[in-house]
Amino acid sequence: MNNNKTFDAVEMKNAIQAKHRGERMGMSPEQVRRSIAERLNTADDPLSRLWRRLTPDRAEQPSVGKA
């Protein structure tokens, strides 16, 4: 087993989540959903392209934060 880690996935996840919390601080749940939908509808990253391909009829309303 190699213990010489050069990449910490948990540290990266925590940093990304902290960044997103800062960007969305003070937003209502609806504003957060709209912000996420806007990013998913316009970004060219693999996750956004996959989301658009899998949910073409729901492209405007992601179900983020809904149980």
PDB file of N, CA, C and O in Angstrom:
ATOM      1  N   MET A   1       0.848  -1.193   0.000  1.00  0.00           N
ATOM      2  CA  MET A   1       0.000   0.000   0.000  1.00  0.00           C
ATOM      3  C   MET A   1       0.886   1.246   0.000  1.00  0.00           C
ATOM      4  O   MET A   1       1.838   1.344   0.774  1.00  0.00           O
ATOM      5  N   ASN A   2       0.571   2.156  -0.844  1.00  0.00           N
ATOM      6  CA  ASN A   2       1.345   3.385  -0.981  1.00  0.00           C
ATOM      7  C   ASN A   2       0.748   4.471  -0.082  1.00  0.00           C
ATOM      8  O   ASN A   2      -0.403   4.864  -0.272  1.00  0.00           O
ATOM      9  N   ASN A   3       1.513   4.953   0.886  1.00  0.00           N
ATOM     10  CA  ASN A   3       1.035   5.985   1.807  1.00  0.00           C
ATOM     11  C   ASN A   3       1.501   7.377   1.424  1.00  0.00           C
ATOM     12  O   ASN A   3       1.284   8.324   2.180  1.00  0.00           O
ATOM     13  N   ASN A   4       2.133   7.526   0.276  1.00  0.00           N
ATOM     14  CA  ASN A   4       2.623   8.827  -0.176  1.00  0.00           C
ATOM     15  C   ASN A   4       1.557   9.516  -1.011  1.00  0.00           C
ATOM     16  O   ASN A   4       1.675   9.608  -2.232  1.00  0.00           O
ATOM     17  N   LYS A   5       0.513   9.999  -0.343  1.00  0.00           N
ATOM     18  CA  LYS A   5      -0.580  10.648  -1.069  1.00  0.00           C
ATOM     19  C   LYS A   5      -0.147  12.008  -1.600  1.00  0.00           C
ATOM     20  O   LYS A   5       0.462  12.808  -0.889  1.00  0.00           O
ATOM     21  N   THR A   6      -0.469  12.247  -2.843  1.00  0.00           N
ATOM     22  CA  THR A   6      -0.223  13.567  -3.420  1.00  0.00           C
ATOM     23  C   THR A   6      -1.539  14.269  -3.739  1.00  0.00           C
ATOM     24  O   THR A   6      -1.552  15.443  -4.108  1.00  0.00           O
ATOM     25  N   PHE A   7      -2.641  13.543  -3.593  1.00  0.00           N
ATOM     26  CA  PHE A   7      -3.956  14.095  -3.899  1.00  0.00           C
ATOM     27  C   PHE A   7      -4.915  13.637  -2.820  1.00  0.00           C
ATOM     28  O   PHE A   7      -4.986  12.445  -2.522  1.00  0.00           O
ATOM     29  N   ASP A   8      -5.649  14.556  -2.234  1.00  0.00           N
ATOM     30  CA  ASP A   8      -6.604  14.241  -1.182  1.00  0.00           C
ATOM     31  C   ASP A   8      -7.998  14.583  -1.685  1.00  0.00           C
ATOM     32  O   ASP A   8      -8.374  15.754  -1.734  1.00  0.00           O
ATOM     33  N   ALA A   9      -8.764  13.564  -2.057  1.00  0.00           N
ATOM     34  CA  ALA A   9     -10.095  13.765  -2.618  1.00  0.00           C
ATOM     35  C   ALA A   9     -11.047  14.404  -1.609  1.00  0.00           C
ATOM     36  O   ALA A   9     -11.869  15.241  -1.983  1.00  0.00           O
ATOM     37  N   VAL A  10     -10.946  14.024  -0.345  1.00  0.00           N
ATOM     38  CA  VAL A  10     -11.829  14.601   0.675  1.00  0.00           C
ATOM     39  C   VAL A  10     -11.531  16.084   0.849  1.00  0.00           C
ATOM     40  O   VAL A  10     -12.450  16.894   0.968  1.00  0.00           O
ATOM     41  N   GLU A  11     -10.258  16.439   0.864  1.00  0.00           N
ATOM     42  CA  GLU A  11      -9.881  17.853   0.974  1.00  0.00           C
ATOM     43  C   GLU A  11     -10.421  18.649  -0.218  1.00  0.00           C
ATOM     44  O   GLU A  11     -10.915  19.764  -0.052  1.00  0.00           O
ATOM     45  N   MET A  12     -10.325  18.075  -1.414  1.00  0.00           N
ATOM     46  CA  MET A  12     -10.834  18.747  -2.605  1.00  0.00           C
ATOM     47  C   MET A  12     -12.354  18.913  -2.521  1.00  0.00           C
ATOM     48  O   MET A  12     -12.874  19.985  -2.831  1.00  0.00           O
ATOM     49  N   LYS A  13     -13.066  17.871  -2.107  1.00  0.00           N
ATOM     50  CA  LYS A  13     -14.523  17.938  -1.969  1.00  0.00           C
ATOM     51  C   LYS A  13     -14.916  19.030  -0.984  1.00  0.00           C
ATOM     52  O   LYS A  13     -15.820  19.822  -1.251  1.00  0.00           O
ATOM     53  N   ASN A  14     -14.228  19.068   0.160  1.00  0.00           N
ATOM     54  CA  ASN A  14     -14.535  20.089   1.167  1.00  0.00           C
ATOM     55  C   ASN A  14     -14.284  21.495   0.639  1.00  0.00           C
ATOM     56  O   ASN A  14     -15.061  22.407   0.922  1.00  0.00           O
ATOM     57  N   ALA A  15     -13.226  21.681  -0.112  1.00  0.00           N
ATOM     58  CA  ALA A  15     -12.920  23.001  -0.681  1.00  0.00           C
ATOM     59  C   ALA A  15     -13.982  23.421  -1.689  1.00  0.00           C
ATOM     60  O   ALA A  15     -14.399  24.579  -1.709  1.00  0.00           O
ATOM     61  N   ILE A  16     -14.420  22.487  -2.524  1.00  0.00           N
ATOM     62  CA  ILE A  16     -15.456  22.799  -3.525  1.00  0.00           C
ATOM     63  C   ILE A  16     -16.771  23.143  -2.833  1.00  0.00           C
ATOM     64  O   ILE A  16     -17.446  24.099  -3.218  1.00  0.00           O
ATOM     65  N   GLN A  17     -17.136  22.368  -1.814  1.00  0.00           N
ATOM     66  CA  GLN A  17     -18.381  22.648  -1.093  1.00  0.00           C
ATOM     67  C   GLN A  17     -18.323  24.008  -0.391  1.00  0.00           C
ATOM     68  O   GLN A  17     -19.316  24.735  -0.371  1.00  0.00           O
ATOM     69  N   ALA A  18     -17.182  24.351   0.177  1.00  0.00           N
ATOM     70  CA  ALA A  18     -17.041  25.647   0.839  1.00  0.00           C
ATOM     71  C   ALA A  18     -17.176  26.781  -0.177  1.00  0.00           C
ATOM     72  O   ALA A  18     -17.792  27.808   0.106  1.00  0.00           O
ATOM     73  N   LYS A  19     -16.602  26.586  -1.349  1.00  0.00           N
ATOM     74  CA  LYS A  19     -16.716  27.597  -2.412  1.00  0.00           C
ATOM     75  C   LYS A  19     -18.177  27.793  -2.807  1.00  0.00           C
ATOM     76  O   LYS A  19     -18.645  28.925  -2.932  1.00  0.00           O
ATOM     77  N   HIS A  20     -18.894  26.691  -3.003  1.00  0.00           N
ATOM     78  CA  HIS A  20     -20.307  26.772  -3.392  1.00  0.00           C
ATOM     79  C   HIS A  20     -21.152  27.414  -2.288  1.00  0.00           C
ATOM     80  O   HIS A  20     -22.051  28.203  -2.579  1.00  0.00           O
ATOM     81  N   ARG A  21     -20.870  27.083  -1.025  1.00  0.00           N
ATOM     82  CA  ARG A  21     -21.607  27.719   0.075  1.00  0.00           C
ATOM     83  C   ARG A  21     -21.399  29.223   0.043  1.00  0.00           C
ATOM     84  O   ARG A  21     -22.347  29.986   0.227  1.00  0.00           O
ATOM     85  N   GLY A  22     -20.168  29.654  -0.190  1.00  0.00           N
ATOM     86  CA  GLY A  22     -19.880  31.086  -0.249  1.00  0.00           C
ATOM     87  C   GLY A  22     -20.596  31.770  -1.404  1.00  0.00           C
ATOM     88  O   GLY A  22     -21.102  32.881  -1.252  1.00  0.00           O
ATOM     89  N   GLU A  23     -20.639  31.112  -2.553  1.00  0.00           N
ATOM     90  CA  GLU A  23     -21.299  31.691  -3.723  1.00  0.00           C
ATOM     91  C   GLU A  23     -22.808  31.807  -3.522  1.00  0.00           C
ATOM     92  O   GLU A  23     -23.445  32.697  -4.086  1.00  0.00           O
ATOM     93  N   ARG A  24     -23.372  30.914  -2.725  1.00  0.00           N
ATOM     94  CA  ARG A  24     -24.833  30.864  -2.578  1.00  0.00           C
ATOM     95  C   ARG A  24     -25.318  31.413  -1.244  1.00  0.00           C
ATOM     96  O   ARG A  24     -26.502  31.325  -0.916  1.00  0.00           O
ATOM     97  N   MET A  25     -24.399  31.977  -0.484  1.00  0.00           N
ATOM     98  CA  MET A  25     -24.772  32.522   0.815  1.00  0.00           C
ATOM     99  C   MET A  25     -25.814  33.632   0.639  1.00  0.00           C
ATOM    100  O   MET A  25     -25.635  34.531  -0.183  1.00  0.00           O
ATOM    101  N   GLY A  26     -26.870  33.566   1.392  1.00  0.00           N
ATOM    102  CA  GLY A  26     -27.910  34.587   1.336  1.00  0.00           C
ATOM    103  C   GLY A  26     -28.961  34.344   0.269  1.00  0.00           C
ATOM    104  O   GLY A  26     -29.927  35.100   0.175  1.00  0.00           O
ATOM    105  N   MET A  27     -28.794  33.301  -0.538  1.00  0.00           N
ATOM    106  CA  MET A  27     -29.790  32.991  -1.571  1.00  0.00           C
ATOM    107  C   MET A  27     -30.923  32.158  -0.974  1.00  0.00           C
ATOM    108  O   MET A  27     -30.709  31.351  -0.068  1.00  0.00           O
ATOM    109  N   SER A  28     -32.108  32.364  -1.487  1.00  0.00           N
ATOM    110  CA  SER A  28     -33.233  31.522  -1.099  1.00  0.00           C
ATOM    111  C   SER A  28     -33.089  30.167  -1.798  1.00  0.00           C
ATOM    112  O   SER A  28     -32.336  30.058  -2.766  1.00  0.00           O
ATOM    113  N   PRO A  29     -33.790  29.143  -1.329  1.00  0.00           N
ATOM    114  CA  PRO A  29     -33.725  27.841  -2.010  1.00  0.00           C
ATOM    115  C   PRO A  29     -34.082  27.942  -3.497  1.00  0.00           C
ATOM    116  O   PRO A  29     -33.475  27.266  -4.327  1.00  0.00           O
ATOM    117  N   GLU A  30     -35.049  28.772  -3.827  1.00  0.00           N
ATOM    118  CA  GLU A  30     -35.430  28.933  -5.239  1.00  0.00           C
ATOM    119  C   GLU A  30     -34.300  29.584  -6.036  1.00  0.00           C
ATOM    120  O   GLU A  30     -34.037  29.189  -7.172  1.00  0.00           O
ATOM    121  N   GLN A  31     -33.638  30.568  -5.456  1.00  0.00           N
ATOM    122  CA  GLN A  31     -32.506  31.202  -6.131  1.00  0.00           C
ATOM    123  C   GLN A  31     -31.361  30.218  -6.337  1.00  0.00           C
ATOM    124  O   GLN A  31     -30.694  30.249  -7.371  1.00  0.00           O
ATOM    125  N   VAL A  32     -31.131  29.352  -5.366  1.00  0.00           N
ATOM    126  CA  VAL A  32     -30.096  28.328  -5.504  1.00  0.00           C
ATOM    127  C   VAL A  32     -30.451  27.389  -6.651  1.00  0.00           C
ATOM    128  O   VAL A  32     -29.597  27.080  -7.482  1.00  0.00           O
ATOM    129  N   ARG A  33     -31.705  26.929  -6.706  1.00  0.00           N
ATOM    130  CA  ARG A  33     -32.138  26.046  -7.801  1.00  0.00           C
ATOM    131  C   ARG A  33     -31.964  26.724  -9.159  1.00  0.00           C
ATOM    132  O   ARG A  33     -31.511  26.092 -10.113  1.00  0.00           O
ATOM    133  N   ARG A  34     -32.317  27.994  -9.250  1.00  0.00           N
ATOM    134  CA  ARG A  34     -32.153  28.710 -10.518  1.00  0.00           C
ATOM    135  C   ARG A  34     -30.680  28.861 -10.896  1.00  0.00           C
ATOM    136  O   ARG A  34     -30.317  28.737 -12.065  1.00  0.00           O
ATOM    137  N   SER A  35     -29.845  29.126  -9.907  1.00  0.00           N
ATOM    138  CA  SER A  35     -28.412  29.253 -10.146  1.00  0.00           C
ATOM    139  C   SER A  35     -27.828  27.940 -10.665  1.00  0.00           C
ATOM    140  O   SER A  35     -27.038  27.933 -11.610  1.00  0.00           O
ATOM    141  N   ILE A  36     -28.217  26.847 -10.049  1.00  0.00           N
ATOM    142  CA  ILE A  36     -27.734  25.537 -10.482  1.00  0.00           C
ATOM    143  C   ILE A  36     -28.262  25.216 -11.878  1.00  0.00           C
ATOM    144  O   ILE A  36     -27.518  24.713 -12.721  1.00  0.00           O
ATOM    145  N   ALA A  37     -29.533  25.502 -12.126  1.00  0.00           N
ATOM    146  CA  ALA A  37     -30.113  25.243 -13.446  1.00  0.00           C
ATOM    147  C   ALA A  37     -29.395  26.055 -14.516  1.00  0.00           C
ATOM    148  O   ALA A  37     -29.117  25.540 -15.599  1.00  0.00           O
ATOM    149  N   GLU A  38     -29.096  27.302 -14.230  1.00  0.00           N
ATOM    150  CA  GLU A  38     -28.386  28.153 -15.191  1.00  0.00           C
ATOM    151  C   GLU A  38     -27.020  27.563 -15.525  1.00  0.00           C
ATOM    152  O   GLU A  38     -26.623  27.513 -16.689  1.00  0.00           O
ATOM    153  N   ARG A  39     -26.310  27.120 -14.498  1.00  0.00           N
ATOM    154  CA  ARG A  39     -24.993  26.531 -14.730  1.00  0.00           C
ATOM    155  C   ARG A  39     -25.113  25.246 -15.542  1.00  0.00           C
ATOM    156  O   ARG A  39     -24.358  25.037 -16.492  1.00  0.00           O
ATOM    157  N   LEU A  40     -26.057  24.387 -15.172  1.00  0.00           N
ATOM    158  CA  LEU A  40     -26.230  23.126 -15.902  1.00  0.00           C
ATOM    159  C   LEU A  40     -26.657  23.360 -17.351  1.00  0.00           C
ATOM    160  O   LEU A  40     -26.298  22.581 -18.234  1.00  0.00           O
ATOM    161  N   ASN A  41     -27.407  24.411 -17.598  1.00  0.00           N
ATOM    162  CA  ASN A  41     -27.890  24.702 -18.949  1.00  0.00           C
ATOM    163  C   ASN A  41     -26.846  25.383 -19.823  1.00  0.00           C
ATOM    164  O   ASN A  41     -26.990  25.404 -21.046  1.00  0.00           O
ATOM    165  N   THR A  42     -25.786  25.946 -19.216  1.00  0.00           N
ATOM    166  CA  THR A  42     -24.830  26.704 -20.014  1.00  0.00           C
ATOM    167  C   THR A  42     -23.405  26.154 -19.979  1.00  0.00           C
ATOM    168  O   THR A  42     -22.622  26.423 -20.889  1.00  0.00           O
ATOM    169  N   ALA A  43     -23.064  25.403 -18.964  1.00  0.00           N
ATOM    170  CA  ALA A  43     -21.681  24.925 -18.828  1.00  0.00           C
ATOM    171  C   ALA A  43     -21.377  23.826 -19.844  1.00  0.00           C
ATOM    172  O   ALA A  43     -22.272  23.128 -20.320  1.00  0.00           O
ATOM    173  N   ASP A  44     -20.098  23.694 -20.160  1.00  0.00           N
ATOM    174  CA  ASP A  44     -19.677  22.677 -21.125  1.00  0.00           C
ATOM    175  C   ASP A  44     -18.884  21.560 -20.454  1.00  0.00           C
ATOM    176  O   ASP A  44     -18.140  20.844 -21.125  1.00  0.00           O
ATOM    177  N   ASP A  45     -19.032  21.399 -19.136  1.00  0.00           N
ATOM    178  CA  ASP A  45     -18.312  20.321 -18.463  1.00  0.00           C
ATOM    179  C   ASP A  45     -19.078  19.004 -18.647  1.00  0.00           C
ATOM    180  O   ASP A  45     -20.259  19.022 -18.994  1.00  0.00           O
ATOM    181  N   PRO A  46     -18.426  17.880 -18.422  1.00  0.00           N
ATOM    182  CA  PRO A  46     -19.074  16.581 -18.654  1.00  0.00           C
ATOM    183  C   PRO A  46     -20.368  16.379 -17.859  1.00  0.00           C
ATOM    184  O   PRO A  46     -21.332  15.833 -18.394  1.00  0.00           O
ATOM    185  N   LEU A  47     -20.406  16.807 -16.603  1.00  0.00           N
ATOM    186  CA  LEU A  47     -21.614  16.616 -15.801  1.00  0.00           C
ATOM    187  C   LEU A  47     -22.790  17.403 -16.376  1.00  0.00           C
ATOM    188  O   LEU A  47     -23.904  16.884 -16.444  1.00  0.00           O
ATOM    189  N   SER A  48     -22.557  18.635 -16.786  1.00  0.00           N
ATOM    190  CA  SER A  48     -23.635  19.450 -17.352  1.00  0.00           C
ATOM    191  C   SER A  48     -24.144  18.859 -18.657  1.00  0.00           C
ATOM    192  O   SER A  48     -25.352  18.815 -18.887  1.00  0.00           O
ATOM    193  N   ARG A  49     -23.232  18.401 -19.517  1.00  0.00           N
ATOM    194  CA  ARG A  49     -23.657  17.781 -20.775  1.00  0.00           C
ATOM    195  C   ARG A  49     -24.460  16.526 -20.511  1.00  0.00           C
ATOM    196  O   ARG A  49     -25.465  16.289 -21.181  1.00  0.00           O
ATOM    197  N   LEU A  50     -24.040  15.706 -19.540  1.00  0.00           N
ATOM    198  CA  LEU A  50     -24.776  14.491 -19.197  1.00  0.00           C
ATOM    199  C   LEU A  50     -26.156  14.842 -18.663  1.00  0.00           C
ATOM    200  O   LEU A  50     -27.142  14.221 -19.059  1.00  0.00           O
ATOM    201  N   TRP A  51     -26.249  15.819 -17.778  1.00  0.00           N
ATOM    202  CA  TRP A  51     -27.523  16.212 -17.198  1.00  0.00           C
ATOM    203  C   TRP A  51     -28.489  16.672 -18.291  1.00  0.00           C
ATOM    204  O   TRP A  51     -29.666  16.311 -18.276  1.00  0.00           O
ATOM    205  N   ARG A  52     -27.987  17.470 -19.239  1.00  0.00           N
ATOM    206  CA  ARG A  52     -28.855  17.935 -20.334  1.00  0.00           C
ATOM    207  C   ARG A  52     -29.311  16.772 -21.201  1.00  0.00           C
ATOM    208  O   ARG A  52     -30.458  16.744 -21.646  1.00  0.00           O
ATOM    209  N   ARG A  53     -28.428  15.817 -21.445  1.00  0.00           N
ATOM    210  CA  ARG A  53     -28.788  14.682 -22.280  1.00  0.00           C
ATOM    211  C   ARG A  53     -29.821  13.785 -21.586  1.00  0.00           C
ATOM    212  O   ARG A  53     -30.716  13.253 -22.243  1.00  0.00           O
ATOM    213  N   LEU A  54     -29.703  13.616 -20.272  1.00  0.00           N
ATOM    214  CA  LEU A  54     -30.600  12.723 -19.550  1.00  0.00           C
ATOM    215  C   LEU A  54     -31.921  13.361 -19.168  1.00  0.00           C
ATOM    216  O   LEU A  54     -32.897  12.650 -18.924  1.00  0.00           O
ATOM    217  N   THR A  55     -31.977  14.687 -19.108  1.00  0.00           N
ATOM    218  CA  THR A  55     -33.207  15.366 -18.678  1.00  0.00           C
ATOM    219  C   THR A  55     -33.588  16.489 -19.627  1.00  0.00           C
ATOM    220  O   THR A  55     -33.744  17.625 -19.179  1.00  0.00           O
ATOM    221  N   PRO A  56     -33.743  16.223 -20.918  1.00  0.00           N
ATOM    222  CA  PRO A  56     -34.036  17.317 -21.854  1.00  0.00           C
ATOM    223  C   PRO A  56     -35.372  17.999 -21.577  1.00  0.00           C
ATOM    224  O   PRO A  56     -35.509  19.195 -21.832  1.00  0.00           O
ATOM    225  N   ASP A  57     -36.361  17.264 -21.061  1.00  0.00           N
ATOM    226  CA  ASP A  57     -37.666  17.864 -20.794  1.00  0.00           C
ATOM    227  C   ASP A  57     -37.694  18.633 -19.479  1.00  0.00           C
ATOM    228  O   ASP A  57     -38.642  19.379 -19.231  1.00  0.00           O
ATOM    229  N   ARG A  58     -36.670  18.470 -18.619  1.00  0.00           N
ATOM    230  CA  ARG A  58     -36.620  19.174 -17.342  1.00  0.00           C
ATOM    231  C   ARG A  58     -35.434  20.115 -17.280  1.00  0.00           C
ATOM    232  O   ARG A  58     -34.985  20.447 -16.183  1.00  0.00           O
ATOM    233  N   ALA A  59     -34.923  20.545 -18.380  1.00  0.00           N
ATOM    234  CA  ALA A  59     -33.684  21.328 -18.422  1.00  0.00           C
ATOM    235  C   ALA A  59     -33.764  22.630 -17.634  1.00  0.00           C
ATOM    236  O   ALA A  59     -32.727  23.186 -17.273  1.00  0.00           O
ATOM    237  N   GLU A  60     -34.938  23.119 -17.365  1.00  0.00           N
ATOM    238  CA  GLU A  60     -35.057  24.397 -16.655  1.00  0.00           C
ATOM    239  C   GLU A  60     -35.216  24.236 -15.151  1.00  0.00           C
ATOM    240  O   GLU A  60     -35.021  25.209 -14.422  1.00  0.00           O
ATOM    241  N   GLN A  61     -35.560  23.053 -14.653  1.00  0.00           N
ATOM    242  CA  GLN A  61     -35.863  22.889 -13.234  1.00  0.00           C
ATOM    243  C   GLN A  61     -35.170  21.680 -12.623  1.00  0.00           C
ATOM    244  O   GLN A  61     -35.796  20.624 -12.533  1.00  0.00           O
ATOM    245  N   PRO A  62     -33.926  21.773 -12.202  1.00  0.00           N
ATOM    246  CA  PRO A  62     -33.309  20.645 -11.527  1.00  0.00           C
ATOM    247  C   PRO A  62     -33.948  20.450 -10.163  1.00  0.00           C
ATOM    248  O   PRO A  62     -34.357  21.422  -9.527  1.00  0.00           O
ATOM    249  N   SER A  63     -34.038  19.224  -9.711  1.00  0.00           N
ATOM    250  CA  SER A  63     -34.659  18.953  -8.412  1.00  0.00           C
ATOM    251  C   SER A  63     -33.596  18.883  -7.329  1.00  0.00           C
ATOM    252  O   SER A  63     -33.400  17.842  -6.703  1.00  0.00           O
ATOM    253  N   VAL A  64     -32.918  19.990  -7.115  1.00  0.00           N
ATOM    254  CA  VAL A  64     -31.848  20.064  -6.136  1.00  0.00           C
ATOM    255  C   VAL A  64     -32.444  20.382  -4.779  1.00  0.00           C
ATOM    256  O   VAL A  64     -33.232  21.316  -4.637  1.00  0.00           O
ATOM    257  N   GLY A  65     -32.063  19.603  -3.789  1.00  0.00           N
ATOM    258  CA  GLY A  65     -32.501  19.883  -2.430  1.00  0.00           C
ATOM    259  C   GLY A  65     -33.916  19.472  -2.115  1.00  0.00           C
ATOM    260  O   GLY A  65     -34.426  19.792  -1.042  1.00  0.00           O
ATOM    261  N   LYS A  66     -34.555  18.779  -3.015  1.00  0.00           N
ATOM    262  CA  LYS A  66     -35.929  18.329  -2.755  1.00  0.00           C
ATOM    263  C   LYS A  66     -35.896  16.852  -2.419  1.00  0.00           C
ATOM    264  O   LYS A  66     -35.232  16.067  -3.096  1.00  0.00           O
ATOM    265  N   ALA A  67     -36.607  16.480  -1.384  1.00  0.00           N
ATOM    266  CA  ALA A  67     -36.632  15.078  -0.965  1.00  0.00           C
ATOM    267  C   ALA A  67     -37.710  14.293  -1.682  1.00  0.00           C
ATOM    268  O   ALA A  67     -37.865  13.096  -1.442  1.00  0.00           O
TER     269      ALA A  67
END
